[in-house]
Amino acid sequence: MSYLYETHLHTSYASACAYSKGSQYIRHYQDLGYSGIIVTDHFYRGNTNIPRYWPWKKWVDEFCRGYEEARNEGEKLGFDVFFGWEETYREGDDYLIYGLDKEWLLEHPEVKTWTRDMQYQTVCSEGGCVVQAHPFRQYDYIRKIILSAGCVDAVEAANLGNYQWFDALAMRYALNTGLPVTAGTDIHNANQVYRGGVFGVITEKKLKSIGDYVNAVRNNGISGLSVYKERFDFNANEIITIPVEIRDKNDNNTGKNWRNLIYS
């Protein structure tokens, strides 16, 4: 038996770009045969709609509201809901954080100022994992493509908010660096689930906690990706129009040519 999970989902409480409350997703995903979802609202430096001048406890309480509402609805319907977040850096690169909880956040306001390497080192030391979201996305708000190869556990190779060829590049990058891959919808509106436009990861074991998902990412426990079959078709003519940097474990620019990671 296998289990299907959504790994990248936004709610309207914390994510300024989202349209749906956490509770509105549950029955839709359940009807499609999903075993659970992970709520990953935009965090402090991302597209949040929570005022940054609020006291930290108030900020965290409001940030977790979408997840908590989704979890409560999931408990009523026998559907698993787990917690994570998506942080954004100045150049526009995003990271999905899994394995830390609300209580941890309340005790660590310094999370607001993490560099990429601090983020990775701390999350790993606390038993979590870091997945780089949609690494080859090229939109107006993104200043550079940062390939943070040294500060992540895995790459989100399939993201339904991407153009197909962004994902083809991401998969090539992951394969040539040996990084595990995940898939997520990056969903902002529950109506999208009705139309069947959702991605996810498949596991052979049911996840009992977000820690189980962390272990799956870090120990090759993801057995498959639920994506469109052509999602990773690579034509070798994909275009990148903004600067690309490859970063090491200390978050320093290596100066390496990104093309060697794609076309080798």
Contacts in CASP RR format, 6 or more apart in sequence:
PFRMAT RR
TARGET T0000
AUTHOR 0000-0000-0000
METHOD contacts of the structure
MODEL  1
MSYLYETHLHTSYASACAYSKGSQYIRHYQDLGYSGIIVTDHFYRGNTNI
PRYWPWKKWVDEFCRGYEEARNEGEKLGFDVFFGWEETYREGDDYLIYGL
DKEWLLEHPEVKTWTRDMQYQTVCSEGGCVVQAHPFRQYDYIRKIILSAG
CVDAVEAANLGNYQWFDALAMRYALNTGLPVTAGTDIHNANQVYRGGVFG
VITEKKLKSIGDYVNAVRNNGISGLSVYKERFDFNANEIITIPVEIRDKN
DNNTGKNWRNLIYS
1 204 0 8 1.000
2 202 0 8 1.000
2 203 0 8 1.000
2 204 0 8 1.000
2 223 0 8 1.000
3 35 0 8 1.000
3 36 0 8 1.000
3 202 0 8 1.000
3 203 0 8 1.000
3 204 0 8 1.000
3 205 0 8 1.000
3 206 0 8 1.000
3 207 0 8 1.000
4 33 0 8 1.000
4 34 0 8 1.000
4 35 0 8 1.000
4 36 0 8 1.000
4 200 0 8 1.000
4 201 0 8 1.000
4 202 0 8 1.000
4 226 0 8 1.000
5 34 0 8 1.000
5 35 0 8 1.000
5 36 0 8 1.000
5 37 0 8 1.000
5 38 0 8 1.000
5 200 0 8 1.000
5 201 0 8 1.000
5 202 0 8 1.000
5 203 0 8 1.000
5 207 0 8 1.000
5 213 0 8 1.000
6 29 0 8 1.000
6 34 0 8 1.000
6 36 0 8 1.000
6 37 0 8 1.000
6 38 0 8 1.000
6 184 0 8 1.000
6 185 0 8 1.000
6 187 0 8 1.000
6 198 0 8 1.000
6 199 0 8 1.000
6 200 0 8 1.000
7 38 0 8 1.000
7 40 0 8 1.000
7 96 0 8 1.000
7 131 0 8 1.000
7 156 0 8 1.000
7 182 0 8 1.000
7 183 0 8 1.000
7 184 0 8 1.000
7 200 0 8 1.000
7 201 0 8 1.000
7 213 0 8 1.000
8 38 0 8 1.000
8 40 0 8 1.000
8 86 0 8 1.000
8 96 0 8 1.000
8 133 0 8 1.000
8 156 0 8 1.000
8 159 0 8 1.000
8 184 0 8 1.000
8 185 0 8 1.000
8 186 0 8 1.000
8 187 0 8 1.000
9 25 0 8 1.000
9 37 0 8 1.000
9 38 0 8 1.000
9 39 0 8 1.000
9 40 0 8 1.000
9 185 0 8 1.000
9 186 0 8 1.000
9 187 0 8 1.000
10 17 0 8 1.000
10 18 0 8 1.000
10 39 0 8 1.000
10 40 0 8 1.000
10 41 0 8 1.000
10 42 0 8 1.000
10 86 0 8 1.000
10 186 0 8 1.000
10 187 0 8 1.000
10 188 0 8 1.000
11 18 0 8 1.000
11 20 0 8 1.000
11 21 0 8 1.000
11 22 0 8 1.000
11 25 0 8 1.000
11 39 0 8 1.000
11 41 0 8 1.000
11 65 0 8 1.000
11 66 0 8 1.000
11 67 0 8 1.000
11 69 0 8 1.000
11 70 0 8 1.000
12 18 0 8 1.000
12 19 0 8 1.000
12 20 0 8 1.000
12 21 0 8 1.000
12 22 0 8 1.000
12 66 0 8 1.000
13 21 0 8 1.000
13 22 0 8 1.000
13 41 0 8 1.000
13 49 0 8 1.000
13 62 0 8 1.000
13 63 0 8 1.000
13 65 0 8 1.000
13 66 0 8 1.000
13 69 0 8 1.000
14 41 0 8 1.000
14 42 0 8 1.000
14 48 0 8 1.000
14 49 0 8 1.000
14 50 0 8 1.000
14 62 0 8 1.000
14 63 0 8 1.000
14 64 0 8 1.000
14 65 0 8 1.000
14 66 0 8 1.000
15 41 0 8 1.000
15 42 0 8 1.000
15 47 0 8 1.000
15 48 0 8 1.000
15 49 0 8 1.000
15 188 0 8 1.000
16 42 0 8 1.000
16 47 0 8 1.000
16 48 0 8 1.000
16 49 0 8 1.000
17 42 0 8 1.000
17 47 0 8 1.000
17 188 0 8 1.000
18 41 0 8 1.000
18 188 0 8 1.000
18 189 0 8 1.000
19 188 0 8 1.000
19 189 0 8 1.000
19 190 0 8 1.000
20 188 0 8 1.000
20 189 0 8 1.000
20 190 0 8 1.000
20 191 0 8 1.000
21 66 0 8 1.000
21 69 0 8 1.000
21 70 0 8 1.000
22 39 0 8 1.000
22 66 0 8 1.000
22 67 0 8 1.000
22 69 0 8 1.000
22 70 0 8 1.000
22 73 0 8 1.000
22 190 0 8 1.000
23 69 0 8 1.000
23 70 0 8 1.000
23 72 0 8 1.000
23 73 0 8 1.000
24 190 0 8 1.000
25 37 0 8 1.000
25 70 0 8 1.000
25 187 0 8 1.000
25 190 0 8 1.000
25 193 0 8 1.000
26 37 0 8 1.000
26 70 0 8 1.000
26 73 0 8 1.000
26 74 0 8 1.000
26 77 0 8 1.000
26 79 0 8 1.000
26 81 0 8 1.000
27 77 0 8 1.000
28 190 0 8 1.000
28 193 0 8 1.000
28 194 0 8 1.000
29 36 0 8 1.000
29 37 0 8 1.000
29 79 0 8 1.000
29 193 0 8 1.000
29 198 0 8 1.000
30 77 0 8 1.000
30 79 0 8 1.000
32 193 0 8 1.000
32 196 0 8 1.000
32 198 0 8 1.000
34 79 0 8 1.000
34 198 0 8 1.000
35 79 0 8 1.000
35 80 0 8 1.000
35 206 0 8 1.000
35 207 0 8 1.000
36 79 0 8 1.000
36 80 0 8 1.000
36 81 0 8 1.000
36 82 0 8 1.000
36 207 0 8 1.000
37 70 0 8 1.000
37 79 0 8 1.000
37 80 0 8 1.000
37 81 0 8 1.000
37 82 0 8 1.000
38 81 0 8 1.000
38 82 0 8 1.000
38 83 0 8 1.000
38 84 0 8 1.000
38 98 0 8 1.000
38 210 0 8 1.000
38 213 0 8 1.000
39 66 0 8 1.000
39 67 0 8 1.000
39 70 0 8 1.000
39 81 0 8 1.000
39 82 0 8 1.000
39 83 0 8 1.000
39 84 0 8 1.000
40 84 0 8 1.000
40 85 0 8 1.000
40 86 0 8 1.000
40 96 0 8 1.000
40 97 0 8 1.000
41 48 0 8 1.000
41 63 0 8 1.000
41 66 0 8 1.000
41 67 0 8 1.000
41 84 0 8 1.000
41 85 0 8 1.000
41 86 0 8 1.000
42 48 0 8 1.000
42 85 0 8 1.000
42 86 0 8 1.000
42 88 0 8 1.000
43 63 0 8 1.000
43 85 0 8 1.000
43 86 0 8 1.000
43 87 0 8 1.000
43 88 0 8 1.000
43 97 0 8 1.000
44 52 0 8 1.000
44 59 0 8 1.000
44 87 0 8 1.000
44 111 0 8 1.000
44 112 0 8 1.000
45 87 0 8 1.000
45 88 0 8 1.000
45 89 0 8 1.000
45 90 0 8 1.000
45 112 0 8 1.000
46 86 0 8 1.000
46 87 0 8 1.000
46 88 0 8 1.000
46 94 0 8 1.000
47 88 0 8 1.000
48 63 0 8 1.000
50 59 0 8 1.000
50 62 0 8 1.000
50 63 0 8 1.000
51 59 0 8 1.000
52 59 0 8 1.000
54 62 0 8 1.000
56 106 0 8 1.000
56 109 0 8 1.000
57 106 0 8 1.000
60 102 0 8 1.000
60 105 0 8 1.000
60 106 0 8 1.000
63 85 0 8 1.000
63 105 0 8 1.000
64 83 0 8 1.000
64 102 0 8 1.000
64 105 0 8 1.000
67 81 0 8 1.000
67 83 0 8 1.000
67 84 0 8 1.000
70 81 0 8 1.000
71 81 0 8 1.000
71 83 0 8 1.000
73 79 0 8 1.000
73 81 0 8 1.000
74 80 0 8 1.000
74 81 0 8 1.000
80 207 0 8 1.000
82 98 0 8 1.000
82 207 0 8 1.000
82 209 0 8 1.000
82 210 0 8 1.000
82 213 0 8 1.000
83 99 0 8 1.000
83 101 0 8 1.000
83 102 0 8 1.000
83 210 0 8 1.000
84 96 0 8 1.000
84 97 0 8 1.000
84 98 0 8 1.000
84 99 0 8 1.000
84 100 0 8 1.000
84 210 0 8 1.000
85 96 0 8 1.000
85 97 0 8 1.000
86 94 0 8 1.000
86 95 0 8 1.000
86 96 0 8 1.000
86 97 0 8 1.000
86 133 0 8 1.000
87 94 0 8 1.000
87 95 0 8 1.000
87 97 0 8 1.000
87 114 0 8 1.000
87 119 0 8 1.000
88 94 0 8 1.000
88 95 0 8 1.000
89 95 0 8 1.000
89 116 0 8 1.000
89 146 0 8 1.000
90 143 0 8 1.000
91 142 0 8 1.000
91 143 0 8 1.000
91 144 0 8 1.000
91 146 0 8 1.000
92 141 0 8 1.000
92 142 0 8 1.000
92 143 0 8 1.000
92 144 0 8 1.000
92 146 0 8 1.000
93 132 0 8 1.000
93 135 0 8 1.000
93 142 0 8 1.000
93 144 0 8 1.000
93 145 0 8 1.000
93 146 0 8 1.000
93 148 0 8 1.000
94 132 0 8 1.000
94 133 0 8 1.000
94 134 0 8 1.000
95 116 0 8 1.000
95 119 0 8 1.000
95 130 0 8 1.000
95 131 0 8 1.000
95 132 0 8 1.000
95 133 0 8 1.000
95 148 0 8 1.000
95 152 0 8 1.000
96 130 0 8 1.000
96 131 0 8 1.000
96 132 0 8 1.000
96 133 0 8 1.000
96 156 0 8 1.000
97 119 0 8 1.000
97 123 0 8 1.000
97 128 0 8 1.000
97 129 0 8 1.000
97 130 0 8 1.000
98 128 0 8 1.000
98 129 0 8 1.000
98 130 0 8 1.000
98 131 0 8 1.000
98 210 0 8 1.000
98 211 0 8 1.000
98 213 0 8 1.000
98 214 0 8 1.000
98 217 0 8 1.000
99 123 0 8 1.000
99 126 0 8 1.000
99 127 0 8 1.000
99 128 0 8 1.000
99 129 0 8 1.000
99 210 0 8 1.000
99 211 0 8 1.000
99 213 0 8 1.000
99 214 0 8 1.000
100 123 0 8 1.000
100 126 0 8 1.000
100 127 0 8 1.000
100 128 0 8 1.000
101 210 0 8 1.000
104 126 0 8 1.000
105 111 0 8 1.000
111 122 0 8 1.000
114 122 0 8 1.000
115 251 0 8 1.000
116 146 0 8 1.000
116 148 0 8 1.000
116 151 0 8 1.000
116 247 0 8 1.000
116 251 0 8 1.000
117 151 0 8 1.000
117 249 0 8 1.000
117 250 0 8 1.000
117 251 0 8 1.000
119 130 0 8 1.000
119 151 0 8 1.000
120 130 0 8 1.000
120 150 0 8 1.000
120 151 0 8 1.000
120 152 0 8 1.000
120 249 0 8 1.000
123 129 0 8 1.000
123 130 0 8 1.000
124 130 0 8 1.000
124 153 0 8 1.000
127 211 0 8 1.000
127 214 0 8 1.000
128 211 0 8 1.000
128 214 0 8 1.000
129 153 0 8 1.000
129 154 0 8 1.000
129 214 0 8 1.000
129 217 0 8 1.000
129 218 0 8 1.000
130 151 0 8 1.000
130 152 0 8 1.000
130 153 0 8 1.000
131 152 0 8 1.000
131 153 0 8 1.000
131 154 0 8 1.000
131 155 0 8 1.000
131 156 0 8 1.000
131 182 0 8 1.000
131 217 0 8 1.000
132 147 0 8 1.000
132 148 0 8 1.000
132 152 0 8 1.000
132 154 0 8 1.000
132 155 0 8 1.000
132 156 0 8 1.000
133 156 0 8 1.000
133 159 0 8 1.000
133 186 0 8 1.000
134 156 0 8 1.000
134 159 0 8 1.000
134 161 0 8 1.000
134 162 0 8 1.000
134 166 0 8 1.000
134 170 0 8 1.000
134 186 0 8 1.000
135 145 0 8 1.000
135 146 0 8 1.000
135 147 0 8 1.000
135 148 0 8 1.000
135 155 0 8 1.000
135 156 0 8 1.000
135 170 0 8 1.000
135 173 0 8 1.000
136 145 0 8 1.000
136 162 0 8 1.000
136 166 0 8 1.000
136 167 0 8 1.000
136 169 0 8 1.000
136 170 0 8 1.000
136 173 0 8 1.000
136 240 0 8 1.000
137 145 0 8 1.000
137 159 0 8 1.000
137 162 0 8 1.000
137 166 0 8 1.000
138 145 0 8 1.000
138 166 0 8 1.000
138 240 0 8 1.000
138 241 0 8 1.000
138 242 0 8 1.000
142 242 0 8 1.000
143 242 0 8 1.000
143 243 0 8 1.000
144 242 0 8 1.000
144 243 0 8 1.000
144 244 0 8 1.000
144 245 0 8 1.000
145 240 0 8 1.000
145 242 0 8 1.000
145 243 0 8 1.000
145 244 0 8 1.000
145 245 0 8 1.000
145 258 0 8 1.000
146 245 0 8 1.000
146 247 0 8 1.000
147 173 0 8 1.000
147 244 0 8 1.000
147 245 0 8 1.000
147 246 0 8 1.000
147 247 0 8 1.000
147 258 0 8 1.000
147 261 0 8 1.000
148 247 0 8 1.000
148 251 0 8 1.000
149 177 0 8 1.000
149 179 0 8 1.000
149 246 0 8 1.000
149 247 0 8 1.000
149 248 0 8 1.000
150 247 0 8 1.000
150 248 0 8 1.000
150 249 0 8 1.000
151 247 0 8 1.000
151 249 0 8 1.000
151 251 0 8 1.000
152 179 0 8 1.000
153 179 0 8 1.000
153 180 0 8 1.000
153 217 0 8 1.000
153 218 0 8 1.000
154 174 0 8 1.000
154 179 0 8 1.000
154 180 0 8 1.000
154 181 0 8 1.000
154 182 0 8 1.000
154 217 0 8 1.000
154 218 0 8 1.000
155 170 0 8 1.000
155 173 0 8 1.000
155 174 0 8 1.000
155 177 0 8 1.000
155 179 0 8 1.000
155 180 0 8 1.000
155 181 0 8 1.000
155 182 0 8 1.000
156 170 0 8 1.000
156 181 0 8 1.000
156 182 0 8 1.000
156 183 0 8 1.000
156 184 0 8 1.000
157 167 0 8 1.000
157 170 0 8 1.000
157 171 0 8 1.000
157 174 0 8 1.000
157 181 0 8 1.000
157 182 0 8 1.000
157 183 0 8 1.000
157 225 0 8 1.000
157 232 0 8 1.000
158 167 0 8 1.000
158 170 0 8 1.000
158 171 0 8 1.000
158 181 0 8 1.000
158 182 0 8 1.000
158 183 0 8 1.000
158 184 0 8 1.000
158 199 0 8 1.000
158 200 0 8 1.000
158 225 0 8 1.000
158 227 0 8 1.000
158 231 0 8 1.000
158 232 0 8 1.000
159 166 0 8 1.000
159 167 0 8 1.000
159 170 0 8 1.000
159 183 0 8 1.000
159 184 0 8 1.000
159 185 0 8 1.000
159 186 0 8 1.000
159 199 0 8 1.000
160 184 0 8 1.000
160 185 0 8 1.000
160 186 0 8 1.000
160 187 0 8 1.000
160 197 0 8 1.000
160 198 0 8 1.000
160 199 0 8 1.000
161 185 0 8 1.000
161 186 0 8 1.000
162 170 0 8 1.000
162 186 0 8 1.000
164 228 0 8 1.000
164 230 0 8 1.000
164 231 0 8 1.000
164 233 0 8 1.000
165 235 0 8 1.000
165 238 0 8 1.000
165 239 0 8 1.000
167 227 0 8 1.000
167 231 0 8 1.000
167 232 0 8 1.000
168 231 0 8 1.000
168 232 0 8 1.000
168 233 0 8 1.000
168 234 0 8 1.000
168 235 0 8 1.000
168 238 0 8 1.000
169 234 0 8 1.000
169 238 0 8 1.000
169 240 0 8 1.000
169 262 0 8 1.000
170 181 0 8 1.000
171 181 0 8 1.000
171 231 0 8 1.000
171 232 0 8 1.000
171 234 0 8 1.000
172 234 0 8 1.000
172 261 0 8 1.000
172 262 0 8 1.000
173 179 0 8 1.000
173 261 0 8 1.000
173 262 0 8 1.000
174 180 0 8 1.000
174 181 0 8 1.000
176 261 0 8 1.000
176 262 0 8 1.000
176 264 0 8 1.000
177 261 0 8 1.000
180 217 0 8 1.000
180 218 0 8 1.000
180 220 0 8 1.000
180 222 0 8 1.000
181 222 0 8 1.000
181 225 0 8 1.000
182 200 0 8 1.000
182 201 0 8 1.000
182 217 0 8 1.000
182 222 0 8 1.000
182 225 0 8 1.000
183 199 0 8 1.000
183 200 0 8 1.000
183 201 0 8 1.000
183 225 0 8 1.000
183 226 0 8 1.000
183 227 0 8 1.000
184 198 0 8 1.000
184 199 0 8 1.000
184 200 0 8 1.000
184 201 0 8 1.000
185 192 0 8 1.000
185 197 0 8 1.000
185 198 0 8 1.000
185 199 0 8 1.000
185 200 0 8 1.000
187 193 0 8 1.000
187 198 0 8 1.000
192 198 0 8 1.000
198 226 0 8 1.000
199 225 0 8 1.000
199 226 0 8 1.000
199 227 0 8 1.000
200 225 0 8 1.000
200 226 0 8 1.000
200 227 0 8 1.000
201 216 0 8 1.000
201 222 0 8 1.000
201 224 0 8 1.000
201 225 0 8 1.000
201 226 0 8 1.000
202 222 0 8 1.000
202 223 0 8 1.000
202 224 0 8 1.000
202 225 0 8 1.000
202 226 0 8 1.000
203 216 0 8 1.000
203 221 0 8 1.000
203 222 0 8 1.000
203 223 0 8 1.000
204 221 0 8 1.000
204 223 0 8 1.000
205 212 0 8 1.000
205 216 0 8 1.000
205 221 0 8 1.000
207 213 0 8 1.000
207 216 0 8 1.000
215 221 0 8 1.000
216 222 0 8 1.000
236 263 0 8 1.000
240 258 0 8 1.000
244 258 0 8 1.000
245 253 0 8 1.000
245 254 0 8 1.000
245 255 0 8 1.000
246 253 0 8 1.000
246 254 0 8 1.000
246 255 0 8 1.000
246 256 0 8 1.000
246 258 0 8 1.000
246 261 0 8 1.000
247 253 0 8 1.000
247 254 0 8 1.000
248 254 0 8 1.000
END
